[in-house]
Amino acid sequence: MPGERLMASGSDVGRFHGNSLTIVEATNQEEAESKEQGGSLLGVQKICCCWPRQSSLYDTVVTDEVGKQAPLPEPPQPHTGDNQLEAMIIALTFSISLSLSLSLSVSELMLSVHSVDLLSSKMGQNRMEHHTDHYHGNALIIRRGQTFQIELDLSRPFNSNTDKLHLDLRTGPLPMVSKNTHVIIQLVEELEDDRWEAKIVERNGNRIKLSVNSHAKAVIGKYKLTVTVESPKGGSATTRDPRKDIVMLFNPWCEDDTVYMDDEEEKKEYVLNDTGRLYYGTEKQIGDRTWNYGQFLEGMLEACLYVLEKSEIPPPGRGDPVNVVRVISAMINSQDDNGVLAGNWSGNYVGGVSPTAWNGSVEILKKYHKEGGLPVKYGQCWVFSGVTTTVLRCLGIPCRSVTNFQSAHDTDVSLTTDMYFDEKMEPFDELNTDSVWNFHVWNDCWMARPDLPPGNGGWQALDATPQETSQGTFRCGPASVTAIRTGQVYLKYDTPFIFAEVNSDKIYWQRNLDGIFTQIQCEKKAVGHCISTKAVGSDKRNDITHLYKHTEGSEEERIAVETASRYGTKPDVYSTSMAEDVSLEVKLEGEGPRMGADAQLTIVMTNFSSQTRKTTLHIQVAVMYYTGVLKGTVKKDKMPVALKPNEVKAMQWVLPYHSYQDQLVDQAALMLTLSGRVSETQQVLATQTSFRLRTPDLSIEAVGEAVVGKKMTAKITFTNPLPRTLKGVVLRVEGLGLQEVKEVVVGDVGSHSTVTRTEHFIPTQAGHRKLVAALDCKQLTQVHGVADISPVGPRLGASVPLAVWYQNKHSIIWEADWPLSDTAW
């Protein structure tokens, strides 16, 4: 428009020292005035073929800092009679001089940031190199101690000689440089390890690419990013954009990170695997089930960070994995801090979900996040463990669920499991507060322990199930597994409690007539059997008992036990020895008794002496929660036994179905207690054996071809093993990359009847997947099944139902065919 000027400020350069340059678009009026004046510049332009028309010289004026037109430098005037070549050389020389001045002026204009590209796409270099490409969404998710790249689009090319640039990262409610929650990242010439710094690695016009290095002990969590630039004429900073937030995780791939793990296959298993196996039952009847950890699904990273945030752990403490896992062990239970899961061992789960009905962690954590931190109902040990594995793997800490069979619960820090009897050898229920759980599930997490003596790094035991308080809060660990194995129970955290769970001796005490209790029996192999976790790279069970304890009965194991006991409340418990020449044990045939039938057990007694031995066995069977808490006795019996010298005698004992049918609780567990006294030597015989009644599996059969985007079918079959009708049966079905959690109402199932339900679903992810189902029924628990399904990507040229992307509880709300090309998939 006539009379309008477009200005761009400059700086002191060249022949115009002291003036700011402003590029201004010439108007028609100004051009006409120049023609009227007949100035030499116009004349030179007309005669010089090298002088560009509509050039910056002709279309540009230079103003001073207040915007007034500054006089242009006078070009040398050609002498009268000079030839055209001389005029052209003079004009060209002046043109180059002025253009250079203007160019330098532009390079000194005020610098600003137009945009920031975090290069955060799932399949981009950052996410792939940081092993975060599995996480949902396109946020920048990185691991500490490793470089990442970002691109900046600036208002002009960056001049390293005069311009300055730094990044600001802030996390927590009150970021402070001294607390490592406000990080200022300066530009450097060369990157060095173990520090925050950035380097320009690529330039393209106004765009620069930075390689940014993070500290290996950086605080984890969500960081707010701003970029600040400065030039001689002033500076500016970007405003915070939540879409540009950066999530920092622990880094098992970084040797300087405390959670570094060397073995690549173990990292794939303990960090990147989103499904696993949990073990339950008894040492002689080990059951297993698939658990969906789902740490990479939509909303899961946000939910796990929310758990960390709600813990109110000071942000500076989030850089230490010891602090983080200790806090997570408290936050997974709701006992004293409104954590994720409310525990319930009562058998009454009204208002929530039965612990045996959960198939994974996803629904639990999403519900907790969505409802603003309201504890989810209900959980027991394997649920607490499964959720803990999800959270820690999501945050980047290698983690696994671990099951201990015959797991002791020491309530008085004696480091022994104590059983008390009265004068008649009847259990003294009021004093028997220690218990032995059929099984207990906790976690191992991997990290160095710089806070402990050397050699105690590696696997650390962690338990989120609320059993006993630690420093006033229901939490447990991390305790070095090495310290547990060697009996170094004085090392933190909570090592005595976990030692007792896996390696305490079971001490039997009898009250005398004077009221004093005397030690009458010591079982040295009663606790800590078949400690199990999922094997790396397969669904097989891996026995890791040797990591927690030396071989039972070995000198090393006895030294560890006696070393630990000296730090307990009964340090003199091993001061007396006891003669033993008769042994007593219970054996189960095959996989053990099944639900709905009589339970048959074998009692084996061995006489190691050369003389006859006689005793009367007192037999008691009680229904038991898997935690070792007895619900009630279902049968008592007596059995006289006479043993010949060196005889081994096996005796069958039967528990009829009608004795326990109306008494069972969650895990269908029973405790058999045997006790007696050898007449000839007064040796006390006592042992306890827990066993469970095996339940049937759900049979899941995939039908049809498994292709992403194509509807397929699964048949789920169940047979009621009981001679009674099951009421209100519900199936809970889910599968990562197959379908979200879905409840299928089955209704009543008659005695010994078989029912089949057909489920339709549309796979959304290719690769090896697992469809899992669990039965939810008051009368029958711990019934579940799994099917391996491996969907393939759709064939090129095929049509994919778009309903695969629009599912709401698996009800298709819109469907259309999308022709698939090689660029679309």
C-alpha positions in Angstrom: 0.0 0.0 0.0 1.3 3.5 -0.7 2.9 5.1 2.3 3.4 1.8 4.2 6.8 0.5 5.2 7.9 -3.0 6.4 10.7 -2.7 8.9 13.2 -5.3 10.3 15.7 -3.9 12.9 19.4 -4.5 12.5 22.6 -3.8 14.4 25.9 -2.0 14.2 27.8 -3.3 11.2 29.9 -2.2 8.3 29.9 1.4 7.1 26.7 2.2 9.1 28.3 1.8 12.5 26.0 3.1 15.2 22.8 2.8 13.3 20.1 0.1 13.3 19.1 -1.1 9.9 15.5 -1.5 8.9 14.5 -3.0 5.7 11.6 -1.1 4.3 9.5 -1.8 1.2 9.6 1.1 -1.1 6.3 2.7 -2.1 5.3 3.9 -5.6 5.4 7.5 -4.4 9.1 7.2 -3.3 10.0 5.5 -6.5 8.5 8.4 -8.5 10.4 10.9 -6.4 13.7 9.2 -7.2 12.9 9.4 -10.9 12.2 13.1 -10.7 15.5 13.7 -8.9 17.3 11.9 -11.7 19.9 10.6 -9.2 23.0 8.9 -10.2 21.9 5.6 -8.7 19.0 5.4 -11.1 21.3 6.3 -13.9 23.8 3.6 -13.0 21.0 1.0 -12.8 19.9 1.8 -16.3 23.4 1.4 -17.8 24.6 -1.5 -15.7 23.5 -5.0 -16.9 24.8 -6.4 -13.6 22.6 -4.2 -11.5 19.5 -6.2 -10.6 16.2 -4.6 -11.3 13.8 -4.3 -8.2 17.1 -4.8 -6.2 17.5 -4.3 -2.5 19.3 -1.1 -3.2 16.5 0.3 -5.2 13.7 -1.0 -3.0 15.3 -0.4 0.4 16.1 2.6 2.5 18.1 2.6 5.7 16.7 4.3 8.8 18.3 5.3 12.0 17.1 3.9 15.4 14.2 6.3 15.6 12.9 5.3 12.2 14.0 8.4 10.3 15.6 7.9 6.9 19.4 7.9 7.1 21.4 9.3 4.3 22.7 6.7 2.0 26.4 6.7 1.3 27.3 8.6 -1.8 28.5 6.3 -4.5 31.6 7.4 -6.4 30.5 9.6 -9.4 31.9 8.5 -12.8 34.1 11.1 -14.5 32.8 12.8 -17.7 33.9 10.9 -20.6 34.6 7.5 -18.8 33.4 4.5 -20.7 30.6 2.3 -19.7 32.9 -0.5 -18.3 34.3 1.9 -15.7 30.8 2.9 -14.7 29.8 -0.7 -14.4 32.8 -1.6 -12.2 32.1 1.4 -9.9 28.4 0.5 -9.6 29.1 -3.2 -8.9 31.7 -2.4 -6.3 29.2 -0.2 -4.5 26.4 -2.8 -4.8 28.5 -5.5 -3.2 29.6 -3.2 -0.4 26.1 -2.2 0.5 24.6 -5.7 0.1 27.3 -7.0 2.5 26.4 -4.4 5.0 22.7 -5.1 4.8 23.4 -8.9 5.0 25.5 -8.5 8.1 22.8 -6.3 9.6 20.2 -9.0 9.1 22.3 -11.6 10.8 22.4 -9.3 13.9 18.6 -8.9 14.2 17.0 -9.9 17.4 16.8 -13.7 17.7 13.6 -15.6 18.6 12.3 -19.2 18.5 9.5 -19.8 16.1 8.9 -23.5 17.0 10.4 -26.5 18.8 10.3 -30.0 17.4 11.0 -32.7 20.0 11.3 -35.4 17.3 9.1 -37.5 19.5 7.2 -39.8 17.0 7.0 -43.4 18.2 9.2 -44.6 15.3 11.6 -41.7 15.4 15.2 -41.8 16.4 14.7 -40.6 19.9 12.0 -43.1 20.9 13.8 -46.0 19.2 17.2 -45.3 20.7 15.7 -44.9 24.2 13.6 -48.1 23.9 10.4 -46.1 24.5 8.8 -46.8 21.2 6.3 -49.2 22.8 4.7 -46.4 24.9 1.4 -45.1 23.5 1.3 -41.7 22.0 3.9 -39.3 20.5 5.2 -37.5 23.5 9.0 -37.3 24.0 9.7 -40.2 26.4 13.4 -40.6 27.1 15.7 -42.4 29.5 18.3 -40.6 31.6 22.0 -40.7 30.9 21.5 -40.8 27.2 21.5 -38.2 24.4 18.4 -37.1 22.5 17.8 -34.7 19.7 15.5 -31.7 19.2 15.1 -29.2 16.4 14.6 -25.5 16.8 13.2 -23.2 14.1 14.6 -19.7 14.7 13.7 -16.3 13.3 17.1 -16.2 11.5 20.3 -18.2 11.2 22.0 -18.8 14.6 25.4 -17.0 14.9 27.6 -18.9 17.4 29.9 -16.0 17.8 27.2 -13.5 19.0 24.1 -15.5 19.9 23.5 -17.5 23.0 21.0 -20.3 23.7 20.1 -22.6 26.6 17.3 -25.0 27.5 15.4 -24.9 30.8 13.8 -28.1 32.2 11.7 -27.9 35.3 10.0 -30.6 37.3 8.0 -30.6 40.5 6.0 -27.8 42.2 9.0 -25.7 43.2 11.9 -26.3 40.8 15.3 -25.5 42.2 18.7 -25.8 40.6 20.2 -26.9 44.0 17.7 -29.7 44.1 18.3 -30.9 40.5 14.6 -30.1 39.7 15.5 -27.1 37.6 18.1 -27.9 34.9 19.8 -25.3 32.8 21.4 -26.8 29.7 24.1 -24.8 28.0 25.6 -25.2 24.6 29.0 -26.8 24.4 31.5 -27.6 21.7 31.7 -31.3 22.6 29.4 -33.5 24.7 30.8 -35.2 27.8 29.2 -38.0 29.8 27.3 -37.7 33.0 26.2 -34.1 32.7 23.5 -32.0 31.3 24.6 -30.2 28.1 23.7 -29.6 24.5 25.6 -29.3 21.2 24.5 -28.0 17.8 24.9 -31.0 15.4 23.2 -29.7 12.3 22.3 -26.4 10.7 19.9 -25.7 7.9 19.1 -22.1 7.3 17.1 -20.9 10.3 16.8 -24.5 11.7 19.3 -26.1 14.1 19.4 -29.6 15.5 20.6 -30.0 19.1 22.0 -33.2 20.6 21.1 -33.0 24.3 22.8 -35.2 27.0 21.1 -35.9 30.3 22.6 -36.8 33.7 22.6 -40.5 34.6 21.1 -39.6 38.0 18.5 -37.1 36.8 15.2 -36.9 38.6 12.6 -38.9 36.8 9.1 -37.7 35.9 7.6 -35.0 33.7 9.7 -31.9 32.8 8.4 -28.6 31.4 10.6 -27.3 28.6 11.5 -23.7 27.7 14.1 -22.5 25.2 15.9 -19.2 25.8 17.8 -17.3 23.1 19.9 -14.1 23.4 21.4 -11.8 20.8 23.2 -8.5 21.1 19.9 -6.7 20.6 18.0 -8.6 23.3 16.6 -12.1 24.2 13.4 -14.1 24.4 12.1 -17.4 25.7 9.5 -19.8 24.5 6.3 -20.1 26.5 5.6 -23.4 28.0 3.5 -25.8 25.8 2.2 -28.9 27.7 2.5 -30.8 24.4 6.2 -30.2 24.6 6.7 -31.7 28.0 9.4 -34.3 28.3 9.0 -37.5 30.4 12.3 -38.8 31.9 12.6 -42.5 33.0 15.2 -44.7 34.6 17.6 -46.2 32.1 18.7 -49.9 32.5 20.7 -49.5 29.2 23.0 -46.8 30.7 26.0 -48.1 32.6 26.0 -45.0 34.8 22.4 -45.5 35.9 21.9 -47.2 39.2 19.4 -49.6 37.6 21.8 -50.6 34.8 21.3 -54.3 33.7 23.9 -55.9 31.5 22.0 -58.8 29.9 20.0 -57.7 26.9 17.5 -60.6 27.1 16.9 -59.9 30.8 16.1 -56.2 29.9 13.6 -57.4 27.3 12.0 -59.6 30.0 12.1 -57.4 33.1 11.5 -54.0 31.4 9.9 -54.4 28.0 7.7 -57.5 28.5 4.1 -56.5 29.1 2.8 -59.9 30.1 4.0 -62.4 32.7 3.2 -65.4 34.8 2.2 -65.5 38.5 2.5 -68.6 40.6 0.2 -69.8 43.4 -0.9 -72.9 45.3 1.4 -75.0 47.3 4.9 -76.3 46.8 3.6 -79.7 45.7 0.8 -78.2 43.6 2.1 -75.1 41.9 -0.4 -73.3 39.8 0.3 -70.5 37.4 -1.7 -67.8 35.6 -1.0 -65.2 33.0 -1.0 -61.5 34.1 -1.3 -58.5 31.8 1.1 -55.8 33.0 0.2 -53.5 30.1 2.7 -50.8 31.0 2.8 -49.3 27.5 -0.9 -49.0 26.9 -2.7 -45.7 26.5 -3.0 -43.8 29.8 -0.7 -46.2 31.7 2.4 -43.9 31.8 0.2 -41.1 33.1 -1.3 -43.4 35.7 2.1 -44.6 37.0 3.4 -41.1 37.2 0.3 -40.1 39.0 1.0 -42.8 41.6 4.5 -41.4 42.1 3.1 -37.9 42.3 0.4 -38.8 44.8 3.0 -40.4 47.0 4.2 -36.9 47.8 7.8 -38.1 47.6 9.9 -34.9 47.3 10.9 -34.5 43.6 14.6 -34.5 44.4 14.1 -38.0 45.8 12.8 -39.3 42.5 16.4 -39.6 41.2 17.2 -42.5 43.6 15.6 -45.8 42.7 15.9 -47.0 46.3 13.6 -44.2 47.4 11.3 -44.7 44.5 10.7 -48.4 45.0 10.3 -48.0 48.7 7.6 -45.4 48.1 5.9 -47.5 45.5 5.7 -50.4 47.9 3.7 -48.2 50.2 1.6 -46.6 47.5 0.4 -49.9 45.9 -1.6 -50.7 49.1 -4.1 -48.3 50.6 -3.5 -49.1 54.2 -2.3 -45.7 55.4 -1.9 -43.5 52.3 -5.0 -44.1 50.1 -2.8 -46.0 47.7 -3.9 -48.0 44.6 -5.4 -51.2 46.1 -7.5 -52.0 49.1 -6.6 -55.4 50.5 -9.4 -57.8 51.4 -8.9 -61.3 52.8 -12.4 -61.7 54.3 -14.0 -63.6 51.4 -16.7 -60.8 51.1 -16.0 -58.7 48.1 -19.2 -56.8 47.8 -18.6 -53.3 46.3 -15.5 -54.4 44.4 -13.9 -57.1 42.3 -12.7 -60.4 43.8 -8.9 -60.6 43.8 -9.0 -63.8 41.9 -11.0 -62.2 39.1 -8.4 -59.7 38.0 -6.4 -60.6 34.9 -4.0 -57.7 34.9 -3.0 -54.3 36.2 -4.4 -52.0 33.4 -7.9 -51.7 34.7 -6.8 -51.2 38.2 -4.3 -48.4 37.5 -6.5 -46.6 35.0 -9.4 -46.7 37.5 -7.2 -45.3 40.3 -6.0 -42.5 38.1 -9.5 -41.7 36.6 -11.1 -41.6 40.1 -8.5 -39.2 41.5 -6.7 -41.6 43.8 -9.7 -43.5 45.2 -8.4 -47.0 46.2 -9.6 -49.8 43.9 -11.3 -52.8 45.5 -9.9 -55.4 46.0 -6.4 -57.0 46.1 -4.4 -59.8 47.6 -0.7 -60.5 47.4 -0.5 -61.5 43.7 -2.5 -58.5 42.7 -0.3 -56.1 44.7 2.7 -57.8 43.1 1.4 -57.6 39.6 0.5 -53.9 39.9 4.0 -53.2 41.4 5.7 -54.9 38.4 3.6 -52.8 36.0 4.5 -49.5 37.7 8.2 -50.2 38.1 8.7 -51.5 34.5 6.8 -48.5 33.3 9.2 -46.2 35.2 12.2 -48.1 33.8 13.2 -50.2 36.8 13.7 -53.9 36.0 11.2 -55.8 38.0 9.6 -59.3 38.3 7.0 -61.0 40.4 8.2 -63.7 42.8 6.3 -66.4 44.6 7.5 -68.0 47.8 5.9 -71.3 48.8 5.5 -72.0 52.5 6.1 -68.3 53.3 6.5 -67.4 56.9 5.0 -64.4 58.5 7.0 -63.5 61.6 5.1 -61.1 63.8 7.5 -60.6 66.7 10.9 -60.2 64.9 12.2 -63.4 66.5 13.3 -64.5 63.0 11.7 -67.8 63.8 8.2 -69.1 63.1 6.8 -70.1 66.5 4.0 -72.5 67.1 2.6 -72.9 70.7 0.8 -75.9 72.2 -0.8 -76.4 75.6 -0.1 -79.2 78.0 -2.2 -81.6 76.0 -0.5 -80.7 72.7 -3.5 -78.8 71.5 -2.6 -75.7 69.4 -2.6 -72.5 71.5 -4.5 -70.3 69.2 -4.2 -67.2 71.3 -0.4 -67.2 71.0 -0.1 -68.5 67.4 0.2 -65.2 65.7 3.0 -66.3 63.5 1.8 -68.0 60.4 3.0 -69.8 57.3 1.2 -68.8 54.1 0.8 -71.5 51.4 2.3 -69.0 49.1 3.1 -65.3 49.1 3.9 -63.1 46.0 6.2 -60.1 46.2 8.7 -58.5 43.8 12.3 -58.4 42.9 13.7 -55.2 41.4 17.2 -54.7 40.0 19.6 -51.9 41.1 22.9 -51.1 42.6 22.9 -50.4 46.3 25.5 -47.7 47.0 23.9 -47.2 50.4 25.0 -50.8 51.5 28.4 -52.5 51.7 29.8 -53.7 48.3 28.3 -56.9 47.0 24.7 -56.2 47.9 23.5 -54.8 44.6 21.5 -56.7 42.0 18.1 -58.1 42.9 16.3 -56.4 45.8 13.2 -57.9 47.4 10.2 -55.5 47.6 6.7 -56.3 49.1 3.6 -54.1 48.6 1.2 -56.4 50.5 0.4 -54.7 53.8 1.6 -57.1 56.5 3.7 -55.2 59.0 4.7 -51.6 59.2 8.2 -50.3 58.3 9.1 -47.0 59.9 5.5 -46.4 60.6 4.1 -47.2 57.1 2.9 -50.4 55.5 5.7 -51.1 53.1 8.6 -53.5 52.8 12.0 -53.3 51.1 14.0 -52.9 49.1 16.1 -55.6 50.8 19.2 -57.1 49.2 18.6 -60.7 48.2 22.3 -61.3 48.8 21.9 -60.0 52.4 18.9 -62.2 52.9 20.8 -65.3 51.6 23.7 -64.7 54.0 21.7 -63.7 57.1 22.9 -60.1 57.2 19.6 -58.9 58.5 21.1 -55.7 60.0 21.2 -54.2 56.5 18.3 -52.0 55.4 15.5 -52.2 54.4 13.3 -54.8 56.2 15.7 -57.6 55.7 14.8 -59.5 58.9 11.1 -59.8 57.8 11.9 -61.2 54.4 14.6 -63.4 55.8 12.0 -65.0 58.1 9.7 -65.4 55.2 12.1 -67.6 53.3 14.5 -69.2 55.8 13.2 -69.1 59.4 13.1 -72.3 61.3 9.7 -73.5 62.6 10.0 -73.8 66.4 7.4 -75.7 68.4 6.8 -74.7 72.1 4.8 -76.5 74.7 3.5 -75.0 77.9 4.4 -76.8 81.1 2.3 -77.1 84.2 4.2 -74.2 85.7 3.2 -72.0 82.7 6.7 -71.9 81.2 7.0 -72.7 77.5 9.7 -75.2 76.6 11.1 -75.7 73.1 10.1 -79.2 72.0 10.7 -79.3 68.2 12.6 -77.5 65.5 11.7 -77.9 61.9 14.6 -76.6 59.8 13.1 -77.1 56.4 9.6 -75.9 56.9 9.8 -72.5 55.3 10.8 -71.0 51.9 10.3 -73.6 49.2 10.2 -73.5 45.4 10.7 -69.7 45.2 9.5 -69.1 41.6 9.4 -66.5 38.9 8.8 -66.5 35.2 11.8 -67.6 33.1 13.5 -65.1 30.8 12.1 -65.4 27.2 9.6 -68.2 27.9 6.5 -69.0 30.0 8.4 -71.7 32.0 8.8 -71.5 35.8 12.2 -70.5 37.0 13.1 -71.7 40.5 15.3 -69.1 42.2 15.3 -70.5 45.7 19.2 -70.7 45.5 19.3 -66.9 45.2 17.4 -66.4 48.5 19.0 -69.2 50.6 21.8 -71.8 50.6 20.9 -75.4 50.1 18.7 -76.6 53.0 20.7 -78.3 55.7 24.1 -77.2 54.4 26.6 -75.6 56.7 26.3 -72.3 54.9 22.5 -72.3 55.4 22.8 -73.1 59.1 25.3 -70.4 59.6 23.0 -67.9 57.9 20.1 -68.9 60.0 22.0 -68.7 63.3 23.6 -65.4 62.3 20.3 -63.9 61.6 18.7 -65.2 64.8 21.3 -63.4 66.9 19.6 -60.1 65.7 16.1 -61.3 66.7 14.1 -61.2 69.8 15.1 -64.8 70.7 18.9 -64.9 70.2 19.3 -68.1 72.4 16.9 -70.3 70.6 19.6 -72.5 69.1 21.5 -73.0 72.4 20.1 -76.6 73.0 20.1 -79.6 70.9 17.4 -82.2 70.6 17.5 -85.9 69.9 15.5 -87.1 67.0 15.1 -90.7 65.8 11.6 -90.6 64.4 10.5 -88.5 61.5 7.1 -87.5 60.3 6.0 -86.1 56.9 3.0 -85.8 54.6 3.0 -86.7 50.9 0.6 -85.9 48.1 0.1 -88.2 45.2 0.4 -86.6 41.7 -1.0 -83.1 41.4 -2.9 -83.6 44.7 -6.6 -83.8 45.5 -9.1 -82.1 43.2 -11.9 -79.9 44.1 -15.2 -81.7 44.5 -13.7 -85.1 45.5 -12.4 -86.7 48.6 -8.9 -85.6 49.5 -6.4 -88.4 50.1 -3.1 -87.9 51.7 -0.2 -90.1 52.7 1.4 -89.9 56.2 4.9 -91.3 56.2 6.8 -92.1 59.5 10.3 -93.3 59.7 12.0 -95.0 62.6 15.8 -94.4 62.4 16.5 -96.4 65.6 17.1 -100.1 66.1 14.3 -100.3 68.6 10.5 -100.2 68.5 8.8 -96.8 68.7 5.1 -96.1 69.5 3.1 -92.9 69.3 -0.4 -91.6 68.8 -0.9 -89.0 66.1 -3.3 -86.2 66.7 -4.7 -85.1 63.3 -6.5 -81.9 62.6 -7.6 -80.4 59.3 -8.6 -76.7 59.1 -9.8 -74.5 56.2 -7.2 -71.8 55.7 -6.8 -68.6 53.9 -3.7 -68.7 51.7 -2.2 -66.2 54.2 -2.0 -69.0 56.9 -4.9 -67.6 58.9 -7.2 -70.5 59.9 -10.9 -70.1 59.3 -12.0 -73.2 61.2 -11.4 -76.9 61.8 -13.3 -79.3 59.6 -12.0 -82.6 60.9 -10.1 -84.1 63.9 -8.8 -87.6 64.2 -6.4 -89.8 66.1 -4.2 -92.6 64.7 -2.1 -95.0 66.9 1.2 -95.9 65.2 3.7 -98.7 66.0 7.0 -98.6 64.2 9.4 -101.6 64.0 13.1 -100.9 64.1 14.3 -98.9 61.0 10.8 -99.2 59.5 9.3 -96.7 57.1 5.5 -96.8 57.3 3.2 -95.1 54.8 -0.5 -94.6 56.0 -3.4 -93.4 53.9 -5.7 -90.7 55.4 -8.8 -89.4 53.7 -10.7 -86.1 54.1 -14.3 -86.6 52.7 -15.7 -84.0 50.4 -18.7 -83.4 52.6 -16.4 -82.3 55.4 -15.1 -79.3 53.6 -17.6 -78.5 50.9 -19.3 -75.6 52.7 -16.2 -74.3 54.4 -13.7 -73.4 51.7 -12.4 -69.9 51.1 -10.6 -68.1 48.2 -7.7 -70.4 47.4 -9.4 -73.7 48.5 -6.5 -74.2 50.9 -6.4 -76.6 53.9 -3.9 -77.1 56.7 -3.2 -80.5 58.1 -1.6 -80.5 61.6 0.0 -83.6 63.0 1.4 -83.9 66.5 2.4 -86.7 68.9 4.9 -87.9 71.4 7.1 -91.0 71.1 6.4 -93.1 74.2 9.9 -94.6 74.6 11.9 -91.3 74.2 9.3 -88.6 74.8 10.4 -87.1 71.5 7.7 -84.7 70.3 6.5 -85.1 66.7 4.9 -82.1 65.1 4.5 -80.9 61.5 2.1 -78.9 59.4 1.3 -79.4 55.8 -0.8 -77.1 53.7 -2.4 -78.3 50.5 -5.0 -77.0 48.1 -7.8 -78.6 46.2 -7.0 -78.2 42.5 -9.5 -76.3 40.4 -10.2 -76.8 36.7 -8.8 -74.5 34.0 -10.8 -72.5 31.5 -10.3 -73.8 28.0 -9.8 -71.0 25.4 -9.7 -71.9 21.8 -9.0 -69.4 19.1 -11.1 -69.9 16.0 -10.2 -68.6 12.5 -7.3 -66.6 11.1 -5.8 -64.0 13.4 -5.3 -60.8 11.3 -5.1 -57.2 12.6 -8.3 -55.4 11.9 -10.2 -58.6 11.1 -12.9 -60.0 13.4 -12.1 -63.4 15.0 -13.6 -65.7 17.5 -12.6 -67.5 20.7 -14.5 -70.3 22.4 -14.2 -70.4 26.2 -15.3 -73.7 27.8 -15.7 -74.4 31.5 -16.8 -77.5 33.4 -18.2 -77.3 36.9 -16.3 -79.8 39.1 -18.6 -79.6 42.0 -21.7 -81.8 42.8 -23.7 -78.6 43.2 -24.9 -75.6 41.1 -22.6 -72.6 40.8 -24.6 -69.4 41.1 -24.0 -66.1 39.2 -20.9 -67.1 37.2 -19.2 -64.2 35.4 -16.2 -64.4 33.1 -13.7 -61.6 32.8 -11.9 -61.6 29.4 -9.1 -59.4 28.1 -6.0 -59.4 26.0 -3.4 -56.8 25.3 -3.7 -55.9 21.6 -6.8 -58.1 21.3 -9.5 -56.5 23.4 -10.0 -54.5 26.6 -11.5 -56.0 29.8 -15.0 -57.4 29.2 -17.4 -59.1 31.6 -19.4 -62.0 30.2 -22.3 -63.0 32.3 -22.7 -66.8 32.3 -25.3 -67.2 35.0 -25.9 -70.5 36.9 -23.9 -73.6 36.0 -25.3 -76.9 37.0 -23.4 -79.7 38.8 -20.7 -81.2 36.6 -22.1 -79.2 33.7 -20.0 -77.8 30.8 -20.7 -74.4 29.4 -19.2 -72.7 26.3 -19.2 -69.0 25.5 -18.1 -67.5 22.2 -16.4 -64.2 22.2 -15.8 -62.0 19.1 -13.0 -59.5 19.0 -10.8 -57.6 16.6 -7.0 -57.7 17.1 -5.4 -54.2 17.0 -1.8 -55.2 17.3 0.4 -57.8 15.4 2.7 -60.2 17.2 2.5 -62.7 20.0 -0.5 -61.9 22.2 -2.3 -63.7 25.0 -6.1 -63.8 25.5 -6.8 -64.5 29.2 -10.0 -65.2 31.1 -10.8 -65.6 34.7 -14.0 -67.0 36.4 -15.6 -64.9 39.1 -17.9 -66.9 41.3 -18.4 -67.0 45.1 -18.4 -70.8 45.3 -15.4 -71.5 43.1 -12.3 -69.3 42.7 -8.9 -69.3 41.1 -10.2 -70.6 37.8 -8.6 -69.1 34.7 -7.2 -69.8 31.3 -5.1 -68.4 28.5 -4.7 -68.8 24.8 -1.7 -67.7 22.7 -2.8 -65.7 19.6 -0.4 -64.2 17.1 -2.2 -61.8 14.7 -0.4 -60.8 11.5 -0.6 -57.5 9.8 -3.3 -57.2 7.1 -2.3 -58.0 3.6 -1.6 -55.1 1.3 -4.6 -54.2 -0.8 -7.0 -55.7 1.7 -9.8 -53.6 3.4 -9.5 -53.1 7.1 -12.7 -52.4 9.1 -12.1 -49.0 10.7 -14.2 -50.3 13.6 -10.9 -51.7 14.9 -10.0 -48.2 15.9 -13.4 -47.3 17.3 -14.4 -49.8 19.9 -16.3 -49.1 23.0 -16.4 -52.1 25.3 -16.1 -54.1 22.1 -19.4 -52.9 20.7 -18.7 -51.5 17.2 -20.0 -47.9 17.0 -19.0 -47.2 13.5 -17.6 -49.3 10.7 -16.3 -48.7 7.3 -13.8 -50.4 5.0 -10.4 -48.8 4.5 -8.4 -50.0 1.5 -4.9 -50.7 2.8 -1.8 -49.6 0.9 1.8 -50.0 1.6 2.0 -46.4 2.8 -1.2 -46.6 5.0 0.0 -49.4 7.3 
